[in-house]
Amino acid sequence: MSSSSPESFASVPDTLAGLRAELDRIDDALHDLLIARAQVVVRVGALGAKGPVALRPGREADIIQRLLARHHGALPARVLPRIWRELFAATTAMQGPYTIAVCDAPVAGHTGAHVSLAREHFGAATDLRIHSSPAQAIADVSSLAAIAAVLPMPSEEDEARTAWWTALMQHDAPRIHIVAQLPFWSPRAEGAARVQGLVVSTAAPDPSLHDHSMIGLEVPAEMSRGRIASLMEGAGLPPLSILLRRSPHDPLATALVEVDGFVADDDARLAVITAQHRAVVLGAAACPVDGETR
């Protein structure tokens, strides 16, 4: 008989002492499963690569999606992502160094929001290296001092030094990719960080059940947002959003285009764009989930 079957619960005395004893038994069973899960992770690590490659945001997103889809009962669905994010942090750290860089950009004059976002996603006990600029956080990833970096969500109001995504278009070695979007789940609890961010890593993005991809473009400075949208639609990549940056006296503008689905470097649709303009896949991120709608 399964320890979680209705029959086993029915046999538990309906007394405080009896129910506490049953909770202790379930806690022990959960702990045994966590120990067993860690043993499997060790075997996975022995077969796979170490370091940043152990970071698999797409697979982690799929696991949470699968658990939310099968969830039922009194336990709030929003608890599942929180529990499994801590598990992912612990087990990824078992496979190699696990430090996260954070650009703690001020929000409304206050700092700390992006640190809270990083803690929420990468674990309460994870080592964080906190910086005041995106370049410093990205440098940690490039030097492998950090497995990933949490960076502010790009904005058209960003100054040149904070428009960090433009650096990803250069394909410097090691190449850095966008691999996740934060926060990964909603609704936001009272007191939770109210900012958004993107995660970058030297690990290539891995596809999930539902992704958005980020593509960087270099286009003539006079090219309008509408013409960029038409270009993307003609390639079969209709844009969800377009961030356009122009600099005085620069003949070229840069655009950050978000599209639906997972787009890899060898995606045939990119050929339509690259025949006219430089286009670089900057990465992809699993779409955030709503833990209250499952």
The 8 nearest C-alpha neighbors of each residue, nearest first, counted from 0:
[[1, 2, 4, 7, 6, 3, 5, 8],
 [0, 2, 4, 3, 7, 6, 5, 8],
 [1, 3, 4, 7, 0, 8, 25, 5],
 [4, 2, 1, 5, 7, 8, 6, 0],
 [3, 5, 1, 6, 7, 2, 8, 0],
 [6, 4, 8, 7, 9, 3, 2, 1],
 [7, 5, 9, 4, 8, 10, 0, 3],
 [6, 8, 4, 10, 9, 5, 2, 3],
 [9, 7, 5, 10, 11, 6, 4, 3],
 [8, 10, 6, 7, 11, 5, 12, 4],
 [9, 11, 8, 7, 12, 6, 13, 5],
 [12, 10, 8, 9, 13, 17, 18, 7],
 [13, 11, 17, 14, 10, 18, 9, 16],
 [14, 12, 11, 17, 18, 15, 16, 10],
 [13, 15, 17, 16, 12, 18, 11, 19],
 [14, 16, 18, 17, 19, 13, 12, 20],
 [17, 15, 19, 14, 18, 20, 12, 13],
 [16, 18, 14, 12, 20, 15, 19, 11],
 [17, 19, 21, 15, 20, 16, 14, 22],
 [20, 18, 22, 16, 21, 17, 15, 23],
 [19, 21, 23, 17, 18, 22, 16, 24],
 [20, 22, 18, 24, 19, 23, 25, 17],
 [23, 21, 19, 25, 24, 20, 26, 18],
 [22, 24, 26, 20, 21, 25, 27, 19],
 [23, 25, 21, 27, 22, 26, 20, 28],
 [26, 24, 28, 22, 27, 23, 29, 21],
 [27, 25, 23, 29, 28, 24, 22, 30],
 [26, 28, 30, 24, 25, 29, 31, 23],
 [29, 27, 25, 31, 30, 26, 24, 32],
 [30, 28, 26, 32, 31, 27, 25, 33],
 [29, 31, 33, 27, 32, 28, 26, 34],
 [30, 32, 28, 34, 29, 33, 27, 35],
 [33, 31, 35, 29, 30, 34, 36, 28],
 [32, 34, 36, 30, 35, 31, 37, 29],
 [33, 35, 31, 37, 32, 36, 30, 38],
 [34, 36, 32, 38, 33, 37, 31, 39],
 [37, 35, 33, 39, 38, 34, 32, 40],
 [36, 38, 40, 34, 39, 35, 33, 41],
 [37, 39, 35, 41, 36, 40, 34, 42],
 [40, 38, 42, 36, 41, 37, 43, 35],
 [41, 39, 43, 37, 42, 38, 44, 36],
 [40, 42, 44, 38, 39, 43, 37, 45],
 [43, 41, 45, 39, 40, 44, 46, 38],
 [44, 42, 40, 46, 45, 41, 47, 39],
 [43, 45, 41, 47, 42, 46, 94, 40],
 [44, 46, 42, 43, 47, 41, 48, 94],
 [47, 45, 43, 44, 42, 48, 41, 49],
 [48, 46, 44, 45, 43, 49, 53, 52],
 [47, 49, 52, 53, 44, 50, 46, 45],
 [50, 48, 53, 95, 94, 52, 51, 47],
 [51, 49, 95, 52, 53, 96, 48, 94],
 [50, 52, 146, 53, 202, 54, 201, 49],
 [51, 53, 202, 54, 50, 49, 48, 55],
 [54, 52, 51, 49, 50, 55, 91, 48],
 [53, 55, 52, 51, 56, 202, 91, 146],
 [54, 56, 58, 57, 53, 59, 205, 52],
 [57, 55, 59, 58, 60, 54, 179, 178],
 [58, 56, 207, 205, 60, 206, 59, 55],
 [57, 59, 61, 60, 55, 56, 207, 62],
 [58, 60, 56, 62, 57, 61, 55, 63],
 [61, 59, 57, 63, 58, 62, 56, 64],
 [60, 62, 64, 58, 59, 63, 207, 65],
 [63, 61, 65, 59, 64, 60, 66, 58],
 [62, 64, 66, 60, 65, 61, 67, 80],
 [65, 63, 61, 67, 62, 66, 60, 68],
 [66, 64, 62, 68, 63, 67, 61, 69],
 [67, 65, 63, 69, 68, 64, 70, 62],
 [66, 68, 70, 64, 65, 69, 293, 63],
 [67, 69, 65, 66, 70, 64, 293, 63],
 [70, 68, 66, 67, 65, 71, 293, 64],
 [71, 69, 67, 68, 66, 76, 72, 293],
 [72, 70, 69, 73, 74, 76, 67, 293],
 [71, 73, 74, 70, 75, 76, 69, 293],
 [72, 74, 75, 71, 76, 70, 78, 77],
 [73, 75, 72, 76, 78, 71, 77, 70],
 [76, 74, 77, 78, 73, 291, 79, 72],
 [77, 75, 78, 290, 79, 291, 74, 67],
 [76, 78, 290, 75, 79, 291, 80, 81],
 [77, 79, 81, 76, 75, 80, 82, 74],
 [78, 80, 82, 81, 77, 76, 83, 67],
 [81, 79, 83, 82, 78, 84, 63, 77],
 [80, 82, 84, 78, 79, 83, 85, 77],
 [83, 81, 79, 85, 80, 84, 78, 86],
 [82, 84, 86, 80, 85, 81, 87, 79],
 [83, 85, 87, 81, 86, 82, 80, 120],
 [86, 84, 122, 88, 83, 87, 82, 89],
 [85, 87, 83, 89, 84, 88, 90, 82],
 [88, 86, 84, 90, 85, 89, 91, 83],
 [89, 87, 85, 91, 86, 121, 122, 90],
 [90, 88, 86, 92, 87, 91, 85, 93],
 [89, 91, 93, 87, 92, 88, 86, 40],
 [92, 90, 93, 88, 94, 89, 87, 53],
 [91, 93, 97, 89, 90, 94, 95, 96],
 [92, 94, 90, 91, 95, 89, 41, 40],
 [95, 93, 92, 91, 44, 49, 53, 50],
 [94, 96, 50, 92, 93, 49, 97, 91],
 [97, 95, 92, 98, 50, 94, 146, 145],
 [96, 98, 92, 146, 95, 99, 145, 125],
 [97, 99, 145, 126, 146, 127, 96, 125],
 [98, 100, 127, 145, 147, 148, 146, 128],
 [101, 99, 148, 128, 136, 127, 145, 129],
 [102, 100, 149, 129, 148, 103, 136, 130],
 [101, 103, 130, 150, 133, 131, 132, 104],
 [102, 104, 113, 131, 101, 130, 111, 110],
 [103, 105, 102, 131, 110, 106, 151, 132],
 [106, 104, 110, 109, 108, 103, 107, 111],
 [107, 105, 109, 108, 110, 104, 112, 194],
 [108, 106, 109, 105, 110, 104, 112, 194],
 [107, 109, 106, 105, 110, 104, 111, 112],
 [108, 110, 105, 106, 107, 111, 112, 104],
 [111, 109, 105, 112, 103, 106, 104, 108],
 [110, 112, 114, 113, 103, 115, 109, 105],
 [113, 111, 115, 192, 114, 110, 116, 194],
 [112, 114, 116, 103, 115, 111, 117, 101],
 [113, 115, 117, 111, 116, 112, 118, 103],
 [116, 114, 118, 112, 113, 117, 192, 119],
 [115, 117, 113, 119, 114, 118, 192, 112],
 [118, 116, 114, 120, 115, 119, 121, 113],
 [119, 117, 115, 122, 123, 121, 116, 120],
 [118, 120, 116, 117, 122, 121, 115, 123],
 [121, 119, 117, 118, 122, 84, 116, 182],
 [122, 120, 118, 88, 117, 119, 125, 84],
 [123, 121, 85, 118, 125, 124, 88, 120],
 [122, 124, 118, 125, 119, 121, 85, 120],
 [125, 123, 122, 126, 118, 121, 88, 89],
 [126, 124, 122, 123, 127, 98, 121, 97],
 [125, 127, 98, 99, 124, 128, 97, 100],
 [128, 126, 99, 100, 98, 129, 125, 101],
 [129, 127, 100, 101, 99, 130, 126, 98],
 [128, 130, 101, 100, 127, 102, 103, 131],
 [131, 129, 102, 132, 101, 136, 103, 135],
 [130, 132, 102, 103, 104, 129, 133, 135],
 [133, 131, 134, 135, 102, 130, 136, 161],
 [134, 132, 136, 102, 135, 163, 137, 161],
 [135, 133, 137, 132, 136, 138, 163, 161],
 [134, 136, 138, 133, 137, 132, 130, 139],
 [135, 137, 133, 100, 139, 138, 134, 102],
 [136, 138, 140, 134, 139, 135, 133, 141],
 [139, 137, 141, 135, 140, 136, 134, 142],
 [140, 138, 144, 136, 142, 137, 145, 141],
 [139, 141, 145, 143, 137, 138, 142, 147],
 [142, 140, 138, 143, 139, 173, 137, 201],
 [141, 143, 139, 144, 140, 138, 145, 173],
 [144, 142, 140, 145, 141, 139, 146, 51],
 [143, 145, 139, 142, 140, 146, 98, 141],
 [146, 144, 98, 140, 143, 99, 139, 147],
 [145, 147, 51, 98, 99, 97, 140, 143],
 [148, 146, 200, 99, 145, 199, 140, 100],
 [149, 147, 100, 199, 101, 198, 99, 136],
 [148, 150, 198, 101, 197, 100, 102, 196],
 [149, 151, 102, 197, 196, 198, 148, 133],
 [152, 150, 196, 153, 197, 195, 104, 149],
 [151, 153, 196, 195, 197, 150, 154, 194],
 [154, 152, 151, 162, 155, 157, 164, 163],
 [153, 155, 156, 157, 152, 242, 162, 151],
 [154, 156, 157, 242, 244, 243, 153, 158],
 [155, 157, 154, 158, 153, 244, 162, 159],
 [158, 156, 154, 155, 162, 161, 159, 153],
 [157, 159, 161, 160, 162, 156, 155, 154],
 [158, 160, 162, 161, 157, 163, 165, 246],
 [161, 159, 158, 162, 163, 134, 157, 133],
 [160, 162, 163, 158, 159, 157, 133, 132],
 [163, 161, 159, 157, 164, 160, 158, 165],
 [162, 164, 161, 165, 166, 133, 134, 160],
 [165, 163, 167, 166, 162, 168, 153, 281],
 [164, 166, 167, 163, 168, 162, 253, 215],
 [167, 165, 168, 164, 163, 169, 162, 170],
 [168, 166, 164, 165, 169, 170, 175, 281],
 [169, 167, 166, 165, 170, 279, 215, 281],
 [168, 170, 167, 171, 166, 165, 174, 279],
 [171, 169, 174, 168, 167, 172, 175, 173],
 [170, 172, 174, 169, 173, 167, 175, 168],
 [173, 171, 174, 170, 141, 175, 169, 201],
 [172, 174, 171, 141, 175, 201, 170, 142],
 [173, 175, 172, 170, 171, 201, 176, 167],
 [174, 176, 201, 200, 167, 173, 199, 177],
 [177, 175, 282, 199, 200, 281, 178, 203],
 [176, 178, 282, 199, 198, 283, 281, 179],
 [177, 179, 204, 284, 283, 199, 198, 282],
 [180, 178, 284, 198, 197, 177, 285, 56],
 [179, 181, 197, 284, 196, 198, 182, 183],
 [182, 180, 183, 196, 195, 197, 179, 116],
 [181, 183, 184, 195, 180, 116, 287, 196],
 [184, 182, 287, 181, 288, 180, 185, 286],
 [185, 183, 288, 287, 289, 182, 290, 186],
 [186, 184, 289, 187, 290, 288, 183, 291],
 [185, 187, 188, 289, 184, 290, 291, 77],
 [186, 188, 185, 191, 189, 193, 184, 192],
 [189, 187, 191, 190, 186, 185, 192, 193],
 [188, 190, 191, 187, 192, 186, 193, 185],
 [189, 191, 188, 192, 187, 193, 115, 112],
 [192, 190, 188, 189, 187, 193, 115, 116],
 [191, 193, 112, 194, 116, 115, 190, 113],
 [194, 192, 191, 195, 112, 187, 190, 116],
 [195, 193, 192, 112, 196, 113, 116, 182],
 [196, 194, 181, 152, 182, 151, 193, 197],
 [195, 197, 152, 151, 181, 150, 180, 149],
 [196, 198, 180, 150, 179, 149, 152, 181],
 [197, 199, 149, 179, 148, 178, 177, 180],
 [200, 198, 177, 176, 148, 178, 147, 175],
 [201, 199, 147, 202, 175, 176, 146, 140],
 [200, 202, 175, 174, 176, 203, 51, 173],
 [203, 201, 52, 200, 51, 204, 54, 176],
 [202, 204, 176, 201, 205, 178, 200, 52],
 [205, 203, 178, 283, 282, 202, 206, 176],
 [204, 206, 57, 55, 203, 207, 56, 58],
 [207, 205, 57, 261, 204, 210, 208, 58],
 [206, 208, 57, 209, 61, 285, 210, 58],
 [207, 209, 61, 210, 206, 285, 57, 60],
 [210, 208, 207, 285, 286, 260, 211, 206],
 [211, 209, 285, 260, 286, 284, 261, 207],
 [210, 212, 259, 260, 284, 258, 283, 261],
 [213, 211, 283, 258, 261, 257, 282, 262],
 [212, 214, 257, 281, 282, 256, 283, 280],
 [215, 213, 280, 256, 281, 279, 255, 257],
 [214, 216, 255, 279, 278, 254, 280, 256],
 [217, 215, 278, 254, 253, 277, 218, 279],
 [216, 218, 253, 277, 252, 276, 251, 254],
 [217, 219, 252, 251, 276, 216, 220, 253],
 [220, 218, 251, 221, 222, 252, 250, 217],
 [219, 221, 251, 252, 250, 222, 218, 245],
 [220, 222, 219, 223, 252, 250, 251, 218],
 [223, 221, 219, 220, 226, 218, 224, 227],
 [224, 222, 226, 225, 221, 227, 220, 228],
 [223, 225, 227, 226, 228, 222, 241, 243],
 [226, 224, 228, 223, 227, 229, 222, 230],
 [225, 227, 229, 223, 228, 224, 230, 222],
 [228, 226, 230, 224, 225, 229, 231, 223],
 [227, 229, 225, 231, 226, 230, 232, 224],
 [230, 228, 226, 232, 227, 231, 233, 225],
 [229, 231, 227, 233, 228, 232, 226, 234],
 [232, 230, 236, 234, 228, 237, 233, 229],
 [233, 231, 237, 229, 235, 236, 234, 230],
 [234, 232, 230, 231, 235, 229, 236, 271],
 [233, 235, 231, 232, 268, 271, 236, 230],
 [234, 236, 232, 233, 237, 268, 231, 269],
 [235, 237, 231, 232, 234, 238, 258, 233],
 [236, 238, 232, 231, 235, 258, 239, 228],
 [239, 237, 258, 240, 257, 236, 256, 228],
 [238, 240, 258, 257, 237, 259, 241, 256],
 [241, 239, 257, 238, 256, 242, 258, 255],
 [240, 242, 256, 255, 243, 257, 254, 238],
 [241, 243, 255, 254, 155, 256, 240, 244],
 [242, 244, 254, 253, 241, 155, 255, 245],
 [245, 243, 253, 252, 254, 155, 242, 246],
 [244, 246, 252, 220, 243, 247, 253, 251],
 [245, 247, 249, 248, 244, 252, 251, 220],
 [248, 246, 249, 245, 250, 220, 251, 252],
 [247, 249, 250, 246, 251, 245, 220, 252],
 [250, 248, 251, 246, 247, 220, 252, 245],
 [251, 249, 220, 219, 248, 252, 221, 246],
 [252, 250, 220, 219, 249, 218, 217, 253],
 [251, 253, 220, 245, 218, 244, 217, 219],
 [254, 252, 217, 244, 216, 243, 218, 245],
 [253, 255, 243, 216, 242, 215, 256, 244],
 [254, 256, 215, 242, 241, 214, 216, 243],
 [255, 257, 241, 214, 213, 240, 254, 238],
 [256, 258, 213, 240, 239, 212, 238, 214],
 [259, 257, 238, 239, 212, 211, 236, 237],
 [258, 260, 211, 212, 210, 239, 261, 257],
 [261, 259, 210, 211, 212, 262, 209, 258],
 [260, 262, 210, 212, 206, 211, 283, 263],
 [263, 261, 212, 266, 260, 264, 280, 283],
 [264, 262, 266, 265, 261, 280, 282, 283],
 [265, 263, 266, 280, 262, 279, 269, 267],
 [264, 266, 263, 267, 269, 262, 268, 270],
 [265, 267, 263, 268, 264, 269, 262, 270],
 [268, 266, 269, 270, 265, 271, 264, 234],
 [269, 267, 234, 270, 266, 271, 235, 236],
 [268, 270, 272, 267, 271, 266, 273, 234],
 [269, 271, 273, 272, 268, 267, 274, 266],
 [270, 272, 269, 234, 274, 273, 268, 275],
 [273, 271, 269, 270, 274, 275, 276, 234],
 [274, 272, 276, 270, 275, 277, 278, 271],
 [273, 275, 272, 271, 270, 276, 277, 269],
 [276, 274, 273, 272, 277, 271, 218, 270],
 [277, 275, 273, 272, 218, 274, 217, 278],
 [276, 278, 217, 273, 216, 279, 275, 218],
 [277, 279, 216, 215, 273, 276, 217, 214],
 [280, 278, 215, 214, 281, 168, 216, 277],
 [279, 281, 214, 282, 264, 213, 215, 278],
 [282, 280, 213, 214, 176, 279, 177, 215],
 [283, 281, 177, 176, 213, 280, 212, 178],
 [282, 284, 212, 178, 211, 177, 213, 204],
 [285, 283, 179, 178, 210, 211, 180, 286],
 [284, 286, 210, 209, 207, 57, 179, 287],
 [285, 287, 210, 209, 284, 211, 288, 180],
 [288, 286, 183, 184, 285, 289, 182, 180],
 [289, 287, 184, 290, 183, 286, 185, 64],
 [290, 288, 185, 184, 291, 292, 186, 287],
 [289, 291, 77, 76, 292, 185, 293, 288],
 [290, 292, 289, 293, 76, 77, 186, 185],
 [293, 291, 290, 289, 76, 288, 67, 77],
 [292, 291, 67, 290, 68, 76, 70, 289]]
